[in-house]
Amino acid sequence: MTTMLDIADVAAATGLSSRALRFYEARGLIRPLRTAGGRRVFGTGELERLHAIVALKRAGFTLAAIGRMLDRPDARLGPMIAAQAAVVEAQRAALADTALLLRSIQSRIDAGERIDVATLCSLIRKGNIMTTTQWRAVIDRHFTDAEQAEWAERQAALPADFDQAAYQAQWADLGQRIEAALPLDPASSEAQAFLAEWQALLAPFASVATPEMWAGAKRLHDSRAEWDGQADPGFSGAVWQFIQAADAAKRPD
């Protein structure tokens, strides 16, 4: 007879929280059975899937990639592993560059140089010139010259005092807070609050964007597996996937 475990037993066996298990279920990664009373129960197969999810997440694979790998056990792993290795290497290189920049700034402080927050931000921005170049390469691959021209024309309609750097910092802050809270049930009040904050932050873009621009932006992020690790929009692929799930789970007013 197949042994069935409840959610508390599975959480103890895998080290995952009950919240994480519900999130994976909402994403379709696992499919626990339900008792007559509605309680989740897990068989041996689902427990094995969870152990696989934990292992693959440790290697940095996105939940979308993990789902594809588990649902297609005969898939060719070579290209997926090579792509993930490239992502990890790009992240490692980016972190190494950041560490080098911070050590350089620290050495100037240790030498007695007075560096305030404004100077620190300036030095970081100068150190991130390569990031801008990387973004240009990603944009050039996903948008035609005509589409990029339309973006530039529309963005010129933003208020003259619009601070792009501050705006990007807001995205980075929101992305970090969502990342720290994951996994979350997309339909939960906390998830929906994050979604509302996300949509509010989109207001400047919404004020100038055409339907084609909206579609293009979504297409860019939906294809993130192709460029993840090459440029940083301020939030991770996991955060983007979560926002899509939260939007789909949004309760009607």
C-alpha positions as CSV (number, residue, x, y, z in Angstrom):
1,M,0.0,0.0,0.0
2,T,1.4,3.5,-0.9
3,T,2.4,5.6,2.1
4,M,0.7,8.9,2.1
5,L,2.2,11.9,4.0
6,D,0.5,15.0,5.1
7,I,1.9,18.5,4.4
8,A,3.7,18.7,7.9
9,D,5.4,15.3,7.3
10,V,6.6,16.4,3.8
11,A,7.8,19.7,5.1
12,A,9.9,17.9,7.7
13,A,11.2,15.4,5.1
14,T,12.3,18.0,2.6
15,G,13.1,21.0,4.7
16,L,10.6,23.1,2.8
17,S,8.0,25.2,4.6
18,S,4.3,24.6,4.2
19,R,4.1,27.9,2.4
20,A,6.7,26.8,-0.1
21,L,4.8,23.6,-0.7
22,R,1.6,25.5,-1.4
23,F,3.4,27.8,-3.7
24,Y,4.9,24.9,-5.7
25,E,1.4,23.5,-5.9
26,A,0.0,26.8,-7.2
27,R,2.8,26.8,-9.9
28,G,1.8,23.3,-10.9
29,L,5.2,21.8,-9.9
30,I,3.6,19.3,-7.6
31,R,0.1,17.8,-7.5
32,P,-0.8,16.5,-4.1
33,L,-4.0,14.6,-3.6
34,R,-6.8,15.8,-1.4
35,T,-8.7,13.9,1.3
36,A,-12.4,14.0,1.6
37,G,-11.9,16.8,4.1
38,G,-9.7,18.8,1.7
39,R,-6.4,18.0,3.4
40,R,-3.3,17.7,1.2
41,V,-1.6,14.3,1.1
42,F,1.5,13.4,-0.7
43,G,2.6,10.1,-2.2
44,T,6.1,8.8,-2.9
45,G,6.1,10.2,-6.4
46,E,5.4,13.8,-5.2
47,L,8.0,13.5,-2.4
48,E,10.6,12.5,-5.1
49,R,9.6,15.5,-7.2
50,L,10.1,17.8,-4.2
51,H,13.6,16.4,-3.6
52,A,14.3,17.0,-7.3
53,I,13.0,20.5,-7.1
54,V,15.2,21.3,-4.1
55,A,18.3,19.9,-5.9
56,L,17.6,21.8,-9.1
57,K,17.0,25.0,-7.3
58,R,20.3,24.6,-5.5
59,A,21.9,24.7,-9.0
60,G,20.1,27.9,-9.8
61,F,17.5,26.6,-12.2
62,T,14.3,28.7,-12.4
63,L,11.0,27.2,-11.4
64,A,9.9,27.3,-15.1
65,A,13.0,25.3,-16.2
66,I,12.5,22.9,-13.3
67,G,8.9,22.3,-14.3
68,R,9.9,21.6,-17.9
69,M,12.7,19.2,-16.8
70,L,10.4,17.2,-14.4
71,D,7.6,17.0,-16.9
72,R,9.9,15.9,-19.7
73,P,12.3,13.3,-18.2
74,D,13.5,12.4,-21.7
75,A,14.5,16.1,-22.5
76,R,18.0,16.7,-23.7
77,L,19.7,18.1,-20.6
78,G,23.0,19.1,-22.2
79,P,21.7,22.5,-23.7
80,M,19.8,23.3,-20.5
81,I,22.9,22.6,-18.3
82,A,25.1,24.6,-20.6
83,A,22.7,27.5,-20.5
84,Q,22.5,27.4,-16.7
85,A,26.3,27.1,-16.4
86,A,26.6,30.3,-18.5
87,V,24.1,32.1,-16.3
88,V,25.9,31.1,-13.1
89,E,29.2,32.1,-14.6
90,A,27.8,35.5,-15.6
91,Q,26.5,36.0,-12.1
92,R,29.8,34.9,-10.7
93,A,31.6,37.4,-12.9
94,A,29.2,40.2,-12.0
95,L,29.6,39.5,-8.3
96,A,33.4,39.4,-8.7
97,D,33.3,42.8,-10.4
98,T,31.1,44.2,-7.7
99,A,33.4,42.8,-5.0
100,L,36.4,44.3,-6.7
101,L,34.7,47.7,-7.0
102,L,33.7,47.7,-3.3
103,R,37.3,46.7,-2.2
104,S,38.6,49.5,-4.3
105,I,36.3,52.0,-2.6
106,Q,37.1,50.5,0.8
107,S,40.8,50.9,0.2
108,R,40.3,54.6,-0.6
109,I,38.3,55.0,2.7
110,D,41.1,53.1,4.6
111,A,43.6,55.5,3.1
112,G,41.7,58.4,4.7
113,E,39.7,59.6,1.7
114,R,36.3,61.0,2.7
115,I,33.6,59.3,0.6
116,D,29.9,60.2,1.3
117,V,26.8,58.4,0.1
118,A,26.5,60.6,-3.0
119,T,30.1,59.8,-4.0
120,L,29.6,56.1,-3.3
121,C,26.5,56.1,-5.6
122,S,28.5,57.9,-8.3
123,L,31.3,55.4,-8.1
124,I,28.9,52.5,-8.3
125,R,27.1,54.0,-11.3
126,K,30.5,54.4,-13.1
127,G,31.3,50.8,-12.2
128,N,28.0,49.7,-13.8
129,I,28.7,51.1,-17.3
130,M,29.1,47.5,-18.5
131,T,25.6,46.7,-17.2
132,T,24.2,49.4,-19.6
133,T,26.2,47.9,-22.5
134,Q,24.8,44.5,-21.6
135,W,21.3,45.9,-21.6
136,R,21.8,47.4,-25.0
137,A,22.8,44.0,-26.4
138,V,19.7,42.4,-24.9
139,I,17.4,45.2,-26.2
140,D,19.0,45.0,-29.7
141,R,18.2,41.3,-29.9
142,H,14.5,41.6,-28.9
143,F,13.4,44.9,-30.4
144,T,13.7,46.3,-33.9
145,D,15.1,49.7,-34.6
146,A,11.6,51.0,-35.2
147,E,10.3,49.6,-31.9
148,Q,13.3,51.2,-30.1
149,A,12.6,54.5,-31.8
150,E,9.0,54.4,-30.6
151,W,10.2,53.6,-27.0
152,A,12.5,56.6,-27.1
153,E,9.8,58.9,-28.5
154,R,7.3,57.8,-25.9
155,Q,9.7,58.0,-23.0
156,A,10.5,61.6,-24.0
157,A,7.0,62.4,-22.9
158,L,7.8,61.7,-19.3
159,P,8.0,64.7,-17.0
160,A,11.3,66.7,-17.2
161,D,12.0,65.9,-13.6
162,F,11.6,62.2,-14.0
163,D,14.6,60.5,-12.2
164,Q,15.4,57.3,-14.1
165,A,18.1,56.3,-11.5
166,A,15.7,56.7,-8.6
167,Y,13.0,54.8,-10.5
168,Q,15.4,51.9,-11.1
169,A,16.3,51.9,-7.4
170,Q,12.6,51.6,-6.6
171,W,12.4,48.5,-8.8
172,A,15.5,47.0,-7.2
173,D,14.1,47.6,-3.7
174,L,10.7,46.0,-4.6
175,G,12.4,43.1,-6.4
176,Q,14.5,42.4,-3.4
177,R,11.6,42.5,-1.0
178,I,9.5,40.2,-3.1
179,E,12.5,37.8,-3.5
180,A,13.0,37.7,0.2
181,A,9.3,36.8,0.8
182,L,9.2,34.0,-1.8
183,P,7.7,31.5,-2.0
184,L,4.3,33.0,-1.6
185,D,0.8,31.8,-2.5
186,P,0.0,34.0,-5.4
187,A,-3.6,34.5,-4.2
188,S,-2.5,35.4,-0.6
189,S,-3.1,38.9,0.7
190,E,0.7,39.5,0.9
191,A,1.2,38.4,-2.7
192,Q,-1.7,40.7,-3.8
193,A,-0.2,43.6,-1.9
194,F,3.1,43.1,-3.7
195,L,1.2,43.0,-7.0
196,A,-0.6,46.2,-6.2
197,E,2.8,47.9,-5.4
198,W,4.2,46.5,-8.7
199,Q,1.4,47.9,-10.7
200,A,1.6,51.3,-9.0
201,L,5.3,51.4,-9.8
202,L,4.4,50.8,-13.4
203,A,2.5,54.1,-13.5
204,P,5.2,56.2,-15.4
205,F,5.4,53.5,-18.0
206,A,1.7,53.1,-18.2
207,S,1.3,56.8,-18.8
208,V,3.2,56.7,-22.1
209,A,3.1,53.1,-23.3
210,T,1.2,51.9,-26.3
211,P,-0.4,48.4,-26.3
212,E,2.4,47.3,-28.5
213,M,5.0,48.5,-26.0
214,W,3.2,46.6,-23.2
215,A,3.2,43.4,-25.3
216,G,6.9,43.9,-26.2
217,A,7.9,44.4,-22.5
218,K,6.0,41.3,-21.5
219,R,7.5,39.3,-24.4
220,L,11.0,40.4,-23.3
221,H,10.5,39.2,-19.7
222,D,8.7,36.0,-20.7
223,S,11.8,35.1,-22.7
224,R,14.0,35.9,-19.8
225,A,15.6,32.4,-19.9
226,E,17.4,33.5,-23.0
227,W,19.2,36.5,-21.4
228,D,19.0,35.9,-17.6
229,G,22.4,36.8,-16.1
230,Q,23.3,39.0,-19.0
231,A,21.5,42.2,-17.8
232,D,19.7,43.1,-14.6
233,P,16.2,44.8,-14.7
234,G,16.1,45.1,-11.0
235,F,14.2,41.9,-10.3
236,S,14.9,38.3,-10.8
237,G,13.2,35.8,-13.2
238,A,11.6,34.2,-10.1
239,V,10.0,37.6,-9.1
240,W,8.7,38.1,-12.7
241,Q,7.1,34.6,-12.6
242,F,5.6,35.3,-9.2
243,I,4.1,38.5,-10.4
244,Q,2.5,36.8,-13.4
245,A,1.1,34.1,-11.1
246,A,-0.2,36.8,-8.7
247,D,-1.9,38.7,-11.5
248,A,-3.5,35.5,-12.8
249,A,-4.8,34.8,-9.2
250,K,-6.0,38.3,-8.6
251,R,-9.5,38.2,-7.1
252,P,-12.2,40.3,-8.9
253,D,-13.3,43.4,-7.1
